[in-house]
């Protein structure tokens, strides 16, 4: 039982976000989907493997129409 308790906590929302975007080819497409799903910048950054600043910039670009 001690080994199970030592396992790191997994954020199910992050896992689901990754699954939802794993077949998308660009970070911009992933960000667009994750925005629609209501993810925060911090969570989007984790899922996409990038910095929050990069996500903010992409969100701005998406809002302006690409």
CHARMM-style PDB file with segment names, atoms N, HN, CA, C and O in Angstrom:
ATOM      1  N   UNK     1       0.818  -1.193   0.000  1.00  0.00      PROA
ATOM      2  CA  UNK     1       0.000   0.000   0.000  1.00  0.00      PROA
ATOM      3  C   UNK     1       0.865   1.262   0.000  1.00  0.00      PROA
ATOM      4  O   UNK     1       0.467   2.286  -0.555  1.00  0.00      PROA
ATOM      5  N   UNK     2       2.045   1.193   0.619  1.00  0.00      PROA
ATOM      6  HN  UNK     2       2.369   0.361   1.070  1.00  0.00      PROA
ATOM      7  CA  UNK     2       2.916   2.358   0.673  1.00  0.00      PROA
ATOM      8  C   UNK     2       3.355   2.808  -0.713  1.00  0.00      PROA
ATOM      9  O   UNK     2       3.503   4.007  -0.950  1.00  0.00      PROA
ATOM     10  N   UNK     3       3.566   1.872  -1.633  1.00  0.00      PROA
ATOM     11  HN  UNK     3       3.446   0.898  -1.441  1.00  0.00      PROA
ATOM     12  CA  UNK     3       3.986   2.231  -2.979  1.00  0.00      PROA
ATOM     13  C   UNK     3       2.918   3.019  -3.711  1.00  0.00      PROA
ATOM     14  O   UNK     3       3.238   3.953  -4.447  1.00  0.00      PROA
ATOM     15  N   UNK     4       1.673   2.667  -3.527  1.00  0.00      PROA
ATOM     16  HN  UNK     4       1.413   1.909  -2.929  1.00  0.00      PROA
ATOM     17  CA  UNK     4       0.584   3.384  -4.186  1.00  0.00      PROA
ATOM     18  C   UNK     4       0.527   4.822  -3.692  1.00  0.00      PROA
ATOM     19  O   UNK     4       0.281   5.736  -4.478  1.00  0.00      PROA
ATOM     20  N   UNK     5       0.748   5.027  -2.426  1.00  0.00      PROA
ATOM     21  HN  UNK     5       0.949   4.284  -1.788  1.00  0.00      PROA
ATOM     22  CA  UNK     5       0.713   6.362  -1.855  1.00  0.00      PROA
ATOM     23  C   UNK     5       1.854   7.236  -2.360  1.00  0.00      PROA
ATOM     24  O   UNK     5       1.740   8.461  -2.319  1.00  0.00      PROA
ATOM     25  N   UNK     6       2.931   6.660  -2.828  1.00  0.00      PROA
ATOM     26  HN  UNK     6       3.024   5.665  -2.862  1.00  0.00      PROA
ATOM     27  CA  UNK     6       4.084   7.410  -3.303  1.00  0.00      PROA
ATOM     28  C   UNK     6       3.927   7.877  -4.752  1.00  0.00      PROA
ATOM     29  O   UNK     6       4.719   8.699  -5.215  1.00  0.00      PROA
ATOM     30  N   UNK     7       2.939   7.381  -5.468  1.00  0.00      PROA
ATOM     31  HN  UNK     7       2.296   6.714  -5.092  1.00  0.00      PROA
ATOM     32  CA  UNK     7       2.750   7.769  -6.850  1.00  0.00      PROA
ATOM     33  C   UNK     7       2.365   9.244  -6.935  1.00  0.00      PROA
ATOM     34  O   UNK     7       1.626   9.739  -6.085  1.00  0.00      PROA
ATOM     35  N   UNK     8       2.858   9.947  -7.952  1.00  0.00      PROA
ATOM     36  HN  UNK     8       3.459   9.545  -8.642  1.00  0.00      PROA
ATOM     37  CA  UNK     8       2.511  11.366  -8.080  1.00  0.00      PROA
ATOM     38  C   UNK     8       1.031  11.533  -8.425  1.00  0.00      PROA
ATOM     39  O   UNK     8       0.431  10.674  -9.070  1.00  0.00      PROA
ATOM     40  N   UNK     9       0.461  12.640  -7.989  1.00  0.00      PROA
ATOM     41  HN  UNK     9       0.949  13.338  -7.465  1.00  0.00      PROA
ATOM     42  CA  UNK     9      -0.927  12.942  -8.319  1.00  0.00      PROA
ATOM     43  C   UNK     9      -1.010  13.287  -9.809  1.00  0.00      PROA
ATOM     44  O   UNK     9      -0.159  14.001 -10.340  1.00  0.00      PROA
ATOM     45  N   UNK    10      -2.023  12.781 -10.456  1.00  0.00      PROA
ATOM     46  HN  UNK    10      -2.714  12.202 -10.024  1.00  0.00      PROA
ATOM     47  CA  UNK    10      -2.236  13.056 -11.869  1.00  0.00      PROA
ATOM     48  C   UNK    10      -3.482  13.923 -11.983  1.00  0.00      PROA
ATOM     49  O   UNK    10      -4.544  13.577 -11.467  1.00  0.00      PROA
ATOM     50  N   UNK    11      -3.337  15.046 -12.663  1.00  0.00      PROA
ATOM     51  HN  UNK    11      -2.474  15.327 -13.083  1.00  0.00      PROA
ATOM     52  CA  UNK    11      -4.472  15.931 -12.878  1.00  0.00      PROA
ATOM     53  C   UNK    11      -5.251  15.398 -14.079  1.00  0.00      PROA
ATOM     54  O   UNK    11      -4.788  15.479 -15.216  1.00  0.00      PROA
ATOM     55  N   UNK    12      -6.420  14.860 -13.818  1.00  0.00      PROA
ATOM     56  HN  UNK    12      -6.796  14.793 -12.893  1.00  0.00      PROA
ATOM     57  CA  UNK    12      -7.215  14.236 -14.857  1.00  0.00      PROA
ATOM     58  C   UNK    12      -7.564  15.218 -15.977  1.00  0.00      PROA
ATOM     59  O   UNK    12      -7.604  14.836 -17.147  1.00  0.00      PROA
ATOM     60  N   UNK    13      -7.815  16.469 -15.627  1.00  0.00      PROA
ATOM     61  HN  UNK    13      -7.782  16.779 -14.677  1.00  0.00      PROA
ATOM     62  CA  UNK    13      -8.143  17.470 -16.643  1.00  0.00      PROA
ATOM     63  C   UNK    13      -6.991  17.648 -17.624  1.00  0.00      PROA
ATOM     64  O   UNK    13      -7.212  17.783 -18.828  1.00  0.00      PROA
ATOM     65  N   UNK    14      -5.765  17.648 -17.114  1.00  0.00      PROA
ATOM     66  HN  UNK    14      -5.586  17.538 -16.136  1.00  0.00      PROA
ATOM     67  CA  UNK    14      -4.595  17.794 -17.981  1.00  0.00      PROA
ATOM     68  C   UNK    14      -4.485  16.595 -18.913  1.00  0.00      PROA
ATOM     69  O   UNK    14      -4.199  16.756 -20.099  1.00  0.00      PROA
ATOM     70  N   UNK    15      -4.704  15.417 -18.396  1.00  0.00      PROA
ATOM     71  HN  UNK    15      -4.936  15.285 -17.432  1.00  0.00      PROA
ATOM     72  CA  UNK    15      -4.649  14.197 -19.209  1.00  0.00      PROA
ATOM     73  C   UNK    15      -5.706  14.256 -20.306  1.00  0.00      PROA
ATOM     74  O   UNK    15      -5.420  13.944 -21.462  1.00  0.00      PROA
ATOM     75  N   UNK    16      -6.915  14.651 -19.952  1.00  0.00      PROA
ATOM     76  HN  UNK    16      -7.147  14.905 -19.012  1.00  0.00      PROA
ATOM     77  CA  UNK    16      -7.991  14.738 -20.944  1.00  0.00      PROA
ATOM     78  C   UNK    16      -7.696  15.806 -21.996  1.00  0.00      PROA
ATOM     79  O   UNK    16      -8.001  15.621 -23.174  1.00  0.00      PROA
ATOM     80  N   UNK    17      -7.106  16.917 -21.574  1.00  0.00      PROA
ATOM     81  HN  UNK    17      -6.859  17.068 -20.617  1.00  0.00      PROA
ATOM     82  CA  UNK    17      -6.719  17.960 -22.529  1.00  0.00      PROA
ATOM     83  C   UNK    17      -5.676  17.456 -23.502  1.00  0.00      PROA
ATOM     84  O   UNK    17      -5.739  17.747 -24.696  1.00  0.00      PROA
ATOM     85  N   UNK    18      -4.718  16.699 -22.995  1.00  0.00      PROA
ATOM     86  HN  UNK    18      -4.667  16.462 -22.025  1.00  0.00      PROA
ATOM     87  CA  UNK    18      -3.695  16.122 -23.861  1.00  0.00      PROA
ATOM     88  C   UNK    18      -4.324  15.160 -24.864  1.00  0.00      PROA
ATOM     89  O   UNK    18      -3.998  15.191 -26.050  1.00  0.00      PROA
ATOM     90  N   UNK    19      -5.213  14.318 -24.390  1.00  0.00      PROA
ATOM     91  HN  UNK    19      -5.477  14.293 -23.426  1.00  0.00      PROA
ATOM     92  CA  UNK    19      -5.880  13.354 -25.271  1.00  0.00      PROA
ATOM     93  C   UNK    19      -6.692  14.078 -26.346  1.00  0.00      PROA
ATOM     94  O   UNK    19      -6.703  13.672 -27.508  1.00  0.00      PROA
ATOM     95  N   UNK    20      -7.365  15.145 -25.947  1.00  0.00      PROA
ATOM     96  HN  UNK    20      -7.357  15.474 -25.003  1.00  0.00      PROA
ATOM     97  CA  UNK    20      -8.206  15.894 -26.887  1.00  0.00      PROA
ATOM     98  C   UNK    20      -7.399  16.546 -28.000  1.00  0.00      PROA
ATOM     99  O   UNK    20      -7.932  16.806 -29.079  1.00  0.00      PROA
ATOM    100  N   UNK    21      -6.119  16.813 -27.751  1.00  0.00      PROA
ATOM    101  HN  UNK    21      -5.686  16.602 -26.875  1.00  0.00      PROA
ATOM    102  CA  UNK    21      -5.319  17.543 -28.740  1.00  0.00      PROA
ATOM    103  C   UNK    21      -4.150  16.748 -29.311  1.00  0.00      PROA
ATOM    104  O   UNK    21      -3.373  17.287 -30.100  1.00  0.00      PROA
ATOM    105  N   UNK    22      -4.009  15.501 -28.938  1.00  0.00      PROA
ATOM    106  HN  UNK    22      -4.640  15.063 -28.298  1.00  0.00      PROA
ATOM    107  CA  UNK    22      -2.803  14.759 -29.323  1.00  0.00      PROA
ATOM    108  C   UNK    22      -2.627  14.585 -30.826  1.00  0.00      PROA
ATOM    109  O   UNK    22      -1.498  14.440 -31.293  1.00  0.00      PROA
ATOM    110  N   UNK    23      -3.702  14.596 -31.589  1.00  0.00      PROA
ATOM    111  HN  UNK    23      -4.619  14.714 -31.209  1.00  0.00      PROA
ATOM    112  CA  UNK    23      -3.584  14.406 -33.033  1.00  0.00      PROA
ATOM    113  C   UNK    23      -3.498  15.719 -33.813  1.00  0.00      PROA
ATOM    114  O   UNK    23      -3.353  15.701 -35.035  1.00  0.00      PROA
ATOM    115  N   UNK    24      -3.584  16.846 -33.127  1.00  0.00      PROA
ATOM    116  HN  UNK    24      -3.701  16.861 -32.134  1.00  0.00      PROA
ATOM    117  CA  UNK    24      -3.481  18.137 -33.810  1.00  0.00      PROA
ATOM    118  C   UNK    24      -2.015  18.428 -34.105  1.00  0.00      PROA
ATOM    119  O   UNK    24      -1.131  18.082 -33.322  1.00  0.00      PROA
ATOM    120  N   UNK    25      -1.774  19.062 -35.231  1.00  0.00      PROA
ATOM    121  HN  UNK    25      -2.493  19.343 -35.867  1.00  0.00      PROA
ATOM    122  CA  UNK    25      -0.395  19.196 -35.714  1.00  0.00      PROA
ATOM    123  C   UNK    25       0.321  20.456 -35.258  1.00  0.00      PROA
ATOM    124  O   UNK    25       1.552  20.483 -35.249  1.00  0.00      PROA
ATOM    125  N   UNK    26      -0.407  21.503 -34.878  1.00  0.00      PROA
ATOM    126  HN  UNK    26      -1.407  21.481 -34.885  1.00  0.00      PROA
ATOM    127  CA  UNK    26       0.269  22.731 -34.455  1.00  0.00      PROA
ATOM    128  C   UNK    26      -0.183  23.136 -33.065  1.00  0.00      PROA
ATOM    129  O   UNK    26      -1.279  22.800 -32.617  1.00  0.00      PROA
ATOM    130  N   UNK    27       0.685  23.857 -32.407  1.00  0.00      PROA
ATOM    131  HN  UNK    27       1.575  24.130 -32.771  1.00  0.00      PROA
ATOM    132  CA  UNK    27       0.345  24.363 -31.071  1.00  0.00      PROA
ATOM    133  C   UNK    27      -0.836  25.312 -31.160  1.00  0.00      PROA
ATOM    134  O   UNK    27      -1.685  25.330 -30.269  1.00  0.00      PROA
ATOM    135  N   UNK    28      -0.901  26.097 -32.222  1.00  0.00      PROA
ATOM    136  HN  UNK    28      -0.212  26.082 -32.946  1.00  0.00      PROA
ATOM    137  CA  UNK    28      -2.009  27.041 -32.394  1.00  0.00      PROA
ATOM    138  C   UNK    28      -3.355  26.306 -32.438  1.00  0.00      PROA
ATOM    139  O   UNK    28      -4.326  26.759 -31.832  1.00  0.00      PROA
ATOM    140  N   UNK    29      -3.417  25.189 -33.141  1.00  0.00      PROA
ATOM    141  HN  UNK    29      -2.628  24.820 -33.633  1.00  0.00      PROA
ATOM    142  CA  UNK    29      -4.651  24.399 -33.202  1.00  0.00      PROA
ATOM    143  C   UNK    29      -4.979  23.819 -31.828  1.00  0.00      PROA
ATOM    144  O   UNK    29      -6.138  23.810 -31.413  1.00  0.00      PROA
ATOM    145  N   UNK    30      -3.960  23.338 -31.127  1.00  0.00      PROA
ATOM    146  HN  UNK    30      -3.018  23.346 -31.464  1.00  0.00      PROA
ATOM    147  CA  UNK    30      -4.172  22.789 -29.787  1.00  0.00      PROA
ATOM    148  C   UNK    30      -4.723  23.865 -28.851  1.00  0.00      PROA
ATOM    149  O   UNK    30      -5.671  23.627 -28.104  1.00  0.00      PROA
ATOM    150  N   UNK    31      -4.114  25.049 -28.904  1.00  0.00      PROA
ATOM    151  HN  UNK    31      -3.344  25.242 -29.511  1.00  0.00      PROA
ATOM    152  CA  UNK    31      -4.550  26.147 -28.041  1.00  0.00      PROA
ATOM    153  C   UNK    31      -5.995  26.516 -28.347  1.00  0.00      PROA
ATOM    154  O   UNK    31      -6.782  26.746 -27.428  1.00  0.00      PROA
ATOM    155  N   UNK    32      -6.349  26.575 -29.613  1.00  0.00      PROA
ATOM    156  HN  UNK    32      -5.710  26.388 -30.359  1.00  0.00      PROA
ATOM    157  CA  UNK    32      -7.722  26.930 -29.992  1.00  0.00      PROA
ATOM    158  C   UNK    32      -8.729  25.936 -29.402  1.00  0.00      PROA
ATOM    159  O   UNK    32      -9.776  26.343 -28.899  1.00  0.00      PROA
ATOM    160  N   UNK    33      -8.420  24.653 -29.460  1.00  0.00      PROA
ATOM    161  HN  UNK    33      -7.570  24.323 -29.868  1.00  0.00      PROA
ATOM    162  CA  UNK    33      -9.311  23.633 -28.895  1.00  0.00      PROA
ATOM    163  C   UNK    33      -9.373  23.751 -27.382  1.00  0.00      PROA
ATOM    164  O   UNK    33     -10.454  23.690 -26.797  1.00  0.00      PROA
ATOM    165  N   UNK    34      -8.234  23.919 -26.754  1.00  0.00      PROA
ATOM    166  HN  UNK    34      -7.356  23.969 -27.230  1.00  0.00      PROA
ATOM    167  CA  UNK    34      -8.190  23.987 -25.295  1.00  0.00      PROA
ATOM    168  C   UNK    34      -8.889  25.234 -24.762  1.00  0.00      PROA
ATOM    169  O   UNK    34      -9.477  25.194 -23.681  1.00  0.00      PROA
ATOM    170  N   UNK    35      -8.834  26.333 -25.499  1.00  0.00      PROA
ATOM    171  HN  UNK    35      -8.356  26.365 -26.376  1.00  0.00      PROA
ATOM    172  CA  UNK    35      -9.585  27.533 -25.128  1.00  0.00      PROA
ATOM    173  C   UNK    35     -11.078  27.206 -25.106  1.00  0.00      PROA
ATOM    174  O   UNK    35     -11.791  27.560 -24.166  1.00  0.00      PROA
ATOM    175  N   UNK    36     -11.534  26.528 -26.153  1.00  0.00      PROA
ATOM    176  HN  UNK    36     -10.955  26.241 -26.916  1.00  0.00      PROA
ATOM    177  CA  UNK    36     -12.951  26.161 -26.239  1.00  0.00      PROA
ATOM    178  C   UNK    36     -13.369  25.236 -25.101  1.00  0.00      PROA
ATOM    179  O   UNK    36     -14.525  25.254 -24.678  1.00  0.00      PROA
ATOM    180  N   UNK    37     -12.446  24.437 -24.612  1.00  0.00      PROA
ATOM    181  HN  UNK    37     -11.507  24.422 -24.956  1.00  0.00      PROA
ATOM    182  CA  UNK    37     -12.736  23.514 -23.514  1.00  0.00      PROA
ATOM    183  C   UNK    37     -12.610  24.181 -22.145  1.00  0.00      PROA
ATOM    184  O   UNK    37     -12.902  23.564 -21.121  1.00  0.00      PROA
ATOM    185  N   UNK    38     -12.174  25.449 -22.131  1.00  0.00      PROA
ATOM    186  HN  UNK    38     -11.937  25.950 -22.963  1.00  0.00      PROA
ATOM    187  CA  UNK    38     -12.131  26.207 -20.890  1.00  0.00      PROA
ATOM    188  C   UNK    38     -10.876  26.054 -20.053  1.00  0.00      PROA
ATOM    189  O   UNK    38     -10.898  26.350 -18.859  1.00  0.00      PROA
ATOM    190  N   UNK    39      -9.789  25.602 -20.644  1.00  0.00      PROA
ATOM    191  HN  UNK    39      -9.771  25.361 -21.614  1.00  0.00      PROA
ATOM    192  CA  UNK    39      -8.544  25.443 -19.904  1.00  0.00      PROA
ATOM    193  C   UNK    39      -7.893  26.799 -19.636  1.00  0.00      PROA
ATOM    194  O   UNK    39      -8.030  27.735 -20.424  1.00  0.00      PROA
ATOM    195  N   UNK    40      -7.185  26.886 -18.511  1.00  0.00      PROA
ATOM    196  HN  UNK    40      -7.073  26.126 -17.871  1.00  0.00      PROA
ATOM    197  CA  UNK    40      -6.441  28.100 -18.171  1.00  0.00      PROA
ATOM    198  C   UNK    40      -5.144  28.158 -18.974  1.00  0.00      PROA
ATOM    199  O   UNK    40      -4.707  27.155 -19.539  1.00  0.00      PROA
ATOM    200  N   UNK    41      -4.534  29.344 -19.018  1.00  0.00      PROA
ATOM    201  HN  UNK    41      -4.890  30.159 -18.559  1.00  0.00      PROA
ATOM    202  CA  UNK    41      -3.249  29.485 -19.705  1.00  0.00      PROA
ATOM    203  C   UNK    41      -2.213  28.531 -19.124  1.00  0.00      PROA
ATOM    204  O   UNK    41      -1.438  27.921 -19.861  1.00  0.00      PROA
ATOM    205  N   UNK    42      -2.203  28.406 -17.798  1.00  0.00      PROA
ATOM    206  HN  UNK    42      -2.833  28.901 -17.200  1.00  0.00      PROA
ATOM    207  CA  UNK    42      -1.236  27.539 -17.130  1.00  0.00      PROA
ATOM    208  C   UNK    42      -1.421  26.086 -17.566  1.00  0.00      PROA
ATOM    209  O   UNK    42      -0.446  25.395 -17.860  1.00  0.00      PROA
ATOM    210  N   UNK    43      -2.667  25.627 -17.606  1.00  0.00      PROA
ATOM    211  HN  UNK    43      -3.459  26.189 -17.367  1.00  0.00      PROA
ATOM    212  CA  UNK    43      -2.929  24.246 -18.007  1.00  0.00      PROA
ATOM    213  C   UNK    43      -2.647  24.031 -19.490  1.00  0.00      PROA
ATOM    214  O   UNK    43      -2.118  22.990 -19.878  1.00  0.00      PROA
ATOM    215  N   UNK    44      -2.996  25.000 -20.308  1.00  0.00      PROA
ATOM    216  HN  UNK    44      -3.426  25.846 -19.992  1.00  0.00      PROA
ATOM    217  CA  UNK    44      -2.701  24.892 -21.747  1.00  0.00      PROA
ATOM    218  C   UNK    44      -1.190  24.792 -21.954  1.00  0.00      PROA
ATOM    219  O   UNK    44      -0.723  23.999 -22.772  1.00  0.00      PROA
ATOM    220  N   UNK    45      -0.440  25.585 -21.221  1.00  0.00      PROA
ATOM    221  HN  UNK    45      -0.820  26.229 -20.556  1.00  0.00      PROA
ATOM    222  CA  UNK    45       1.021  25.542 -21.328  1.00  0.00      PROA
ATOM    223  C   UNK    45       1.556  24.164 -20.951  1.00  0.00      PROA
ATOM    224  O   UNK    45       2.448  23.642 -21.619  1.00  0.00      PROA
ATOM    225  N   UNK    46       1.018  23.573 -19.887  1.00  0.00      PROA
ATOM    226  HN  UNK    46       0.293  23.997 -19.345  1.00  0.00      PROA
ATOM    227  CA  UNK    46       1.441  22.227 -19.481  1.00  0.00      PROA
ATOM    228  C   UNK    46       1.142  21.215 -20.583  1.00  0.00      PROA
ATOM    229  O   UNK    46       1.993  20.395 -20.927  1.00  0.00      PROA
ATOM    230  N   UNK    47      -0.056  21.274 -21.126  1.00  0.00      PROA
ATOM    231  HN  UNK    47      -0.747  21.940 -20.846  1.00  0.00      PROA
ATOM    232  CA  UNK    47      -0.477  20.311 -22.141  1.00  0.00      PROA
ATOM    233  C   UNK    47       0.372  20.443 -23.404  1.00  0.00      PROA
ATOM    234  O   UNK    47       0.758  19.443 -24.011  1.00  0.00      PROA
ATOM    235  N   UNK    48       0.657  21.683 -23.791  1.00  0.00      PROA
ATOM    236  HN  UNK    48       0.344  22.494 -23.298  1.00  0.00      PROA
ATOM    237  CA  UNK    48       1.407  21.924 -25.029  1.00  0.00      PROA
ATOM    238  C   UNK    48       2.921  21.880 -24.832  1.00  0.00      PROA
ATOM    239  O   UNK    48       3.675  21.897 -25.805  1.00  0.00      PROA
ATOM    240  N   UNK    49       3.364  21.823 -23.582  1.00  0.00      PROA
ATOM    241  HN  UNK    49       2.751  21.808 -22.792  1.00  0.00      PROA
ATOM    242  CA  UNK    49       4.797  21.774 -23.314  1.00  0.00      PROA
ATOM    243  C   UNK    49       5.506  23.069 -23.643  1.00  0.00      PROA
ATOM    244  O   UNK    49       6.615  23.059 -24.176  1.00  0.00      PROA
ATOM    245  N   UNK    50       4.870  24.186 -23.327  1.00  0.00      PROA
ATOM    246  HN  UNK    50       3.969  24.194 -22.894  1.00  0.00      PROA
ATOM    247  CA  UNK    50       5.444  25.492 -23.619  1.00  0.00      PROA
ATOM    248  C   UNK    50       5.201  26.435 -22.449  1.00  0.00      PROA
ATOM    249  O   UNK    50       4.594  26.051 -21.449  1.00  0.00      PROA
ATOM    250  N   UNK    51       5.672  27.656 -22.575  1.00  0.00      PROA
ATOM    251  HN  UNK    51       6.165  27.968 -23.388  1.00  0.00      PROA
ATOM    252  CA  UNK    51       5.530  28.648 -21.511  1.00  0.00      PROA
ATOM    253  C   UNK    51       4.184  29.357 -21.586  1.00  0.00      PROA
ATOM    254  O   UNK    51       3.579  29.456 -22.654  1.00  0.00      PROA
ATOM    255  N   UNK    52       3.724  29.850 -20.438  1.00  0.00      PROA
ATOM    256  HN  UNK    52       4.216  29.770 -19.571  1.00  0.00      PROA
ATOM    257  CA  UNK    52       2.459  30.583 -20.394  1.00  0.00      PROA
ATOM    258  C   UNK    52       2.499  31.826 -21.282  1.00  0.00      PROA
ATOM    259  O   UNK    52       1.491  32.181 -21.892  1.00  0.00      PROA
ATOM    260  N   UNK    53       3.652  32.490 -21.360  1.00  0.00      PROA
ATOM    261  HN  UNK    53       4.471  32.202 -20.864  1.00  0.00      PROA
ATOM    262  CA  UNK    53       3.772  33.678 -22.214  1.00  0.00      PROA
ATOM    263  C   UNK    53       3.512  33.328 -23.678  1.00  0.00      PROA
ATOM    264  O   UNK    53       2.887  34.102 -24.404  1.00  0.00      PROA
ATOM    265  N   UNK    54       3.984  32.181 -24.103  1.00  0.00      PROA
ATOM    266  HN  UNK    54       4.491  31.552 -23.513  1.00  0.00      PROA
ATOM    267  CA  UNK    54       3.748  31.743 -25.480  1.00  0.00      PROA
ATOM    268  C   UNK    54       2.264  31.484 -25.705  1.00  0.00      PROA
ATOM    269  O   UNK    54       1.739  31.763 -26.783  1.00  0.00      PROA
ATOM    270  N   UNK    55       1.592  30.955 -24.698  1.00  0.00      PROA
ATOM    271  HN  UNK    55       2.018  30.728 -23.822  1.00  0.00      PROA
ATOM    272  CA  UNK    55       0.154  30.697 -24.814  1.00  0.00      PROA
ATOM    273  C   UNK    55      -0.602  32.013 -24.906  1.00  0.00      PROA
ATOM    274  O   UNK    55      -1.521  32.143 -25.716  1.00  0.00      PROA
ATOM    275  N   UNK    56      -0.229  32.987 -24.088  1.00  0.00      PROA
ATOM    276  HN  UNK    56       0.517  32.881 -23.430  1.00  0.00      PROA
ATOM    277  CA  UNK    56      -0.881  34.305 -24.146  1.00  0.00      PROA
ATOM    278  C   UNK    56      -0.732  34.917 -25.535  1.00  0.00      PROA
ATOM    279  O   UNK    56      -1.682  35.482 -26.077  1.00  0.00      PROA
ATOM    280  N   UNK    57       0.451  34.804 -26.100  1.00  0.00      PROA
ATOM    281  HN  UNK    57       1.223  34.345 -25.659  1.00  0.00      PROA
ATOM    282  CA  UNK    57       0.698  35.355 -27.436  1.00  0.00      PROA
ATOM    283  C   UNK    57      -0.145  34.637 -28.483  1.00  0.00      PROA
ATOM    284  O   UNK    57      -0.715  35.278 -29.366  1.00  0.00      PROA
ATOM    285  N   UNK    58      -0.228  33.321 -28.391  1.00  0.00      PROA
ATOM    286  HN  UNK    58       0.234  32.800 -27.674  1.00  0.00      PROA
ATOM    287  CA  UNK    58      -1.038  32.558 -29.344  1.00  0.00      PROA
ATOM    288  C   UNK    58      -2.524  32.889 -29.205  1.00  0.00      PROA
ATOM    289  O   UNK    58      -3.234  33.004 -30.204  1.00  0.00      PROA
ATOM    290  N   UNK    59      -2.991  33.041 -27.962  1.00  0.00      PROA
ATOM    291  HN  UNK    59      -2.414  32.947 -27.151  1.00  0.00      PROA
ATOM    292  CA  UNK    59      -4.393  33.392 -27.734  1.00  0.00      PROA
ATOM    293  C   UNK    59      -4.706  34.750 -28.364  1.00  0.00      PROA
ATOM    294  O   UNK    59      -5.768  34.933 -28.959  1.00  0.00      PROA
ATOM    295  N   UNK    60      -3.791  35.688 -28.232  1.00  0.00      PROA
ATOM    296  HN  UNK    60      -2.929  35.539 -27.749  1.00  0.00      PROA
ATOM    297  CA  UNK    60      -3.966  37.004 -28.828  1.00  0.00      PROA
ATOM    298  C   UNK    60      -4.024  36.899 -30.357  1.00  0.00      PROA
ATOM    299  O   UNK    60      -4.860  37.528 -31.005  1.00  0.00      PROA
ATOM    300  N   UNK    61      -3.137  36.106 -30.905  1.00  0.00      PROA
ATOM    301  HN  UNK    61      -2.458  35.595 -30.378  1.00  0.00      PROA
ATOM    302  CA  UNK    61      -3.113  35.898 -32.358  1.00  0.00      PROA
ATOM    303  C   UNK    61      -4.416  35.258 -32.838  1.00  0.00      PROA
ATOM    304  O   UNK    61      -4.962  35.651 -33.868  1.00  0.00      PROA
ATOM    305  N   UNK    62      -4.909  34.273 -32.091  1.00  0.00      PROA
ATOM    306  HN  UNK    62      -4.464  33.953 -31.254  1.00  0.00      PROA
ATOM    307  CA  UNK    62      -6.153  33.584 -32.456  1.00  0.00      PROA
ATOM    308  C   UNK    62      -7.325  34.550 -32.409  1.00  0.00      PROA
ATOM    309  O   UNK    62      -8.171  34.541 -33.303  1.00  0.00      PROA
ATOM    310  N   UNK    63      -7.385  35.387 -31.369  1.00  0.00      PROA
ATOM    311  HN  UNK    63      -6.698  35.394 -30.643  1.00  0.00      PROA
ATOM    312  CA  UNK    63      -8.484  36.345 -31.224  1.00  0.00      PROA
ATOM    313  C   UNK    63      -8.486  37.369 -32.356  1.00  0.00      PROA
ATOM    314  O   UNK    63      -9.545  37.844 -32.767  1.00  0.00      PROA
ATOM    315  N   UNK    64      -7.293  37.709 -32.861  1.00  0.00      PROA
ATOM    316  HN  UNK    64      -6.432  37.324 -32.527  1.00  0.00      PROA
ATOM    317  CA  UNK    64      -7.182  38.664 -33.954  1.00  0.00      PROA
ATOM    318  C   UNK    64      -7.491  38.047 -35.314  1.00  0.00      PROA
ATOM    319  O   UNK    64      -7.561  38.747 -36.324  1.00  0.00      PROA
ATOM    320  N   UNK    65      -7.673  36.748 -35.328  1.00  0.00      PROA
ATOM    321  HN  UNK    65      -7.616  36.179 -34.508  1.00  0.00      PROA
ATOM    322  CA  UNK    65      -8.025  36.079 -36.579  1.00  0.00      PROA
ATOM    323  C   UNK    65      -6.877  35.390 -37.270  1.00  0.00      PROA
ATOM    324  O   UNK    65      -6.942  35.122 -38.469  1.00  0.00      PROA
ATOM    325  N   UNK    66      -5.837  35.101 -36.539  1.00  0.00      PROA
ATOM    326  HN  UNK    66      -5.784  35.318 -35.564  1.00  0.00      PROA
ATOM    327  CA  UNK    66      -4.763  34.308 -37.095  1.00  0.00      PROA
ATOM    328  C   UNK    66      -3.605  35.074 -37.541  1.00  0.00      PROA
ATOM    329  OT1 UNK    66      -2.634  34.497 -38.030  1.00  0.00      PROA
TER     330      UNK     66
END
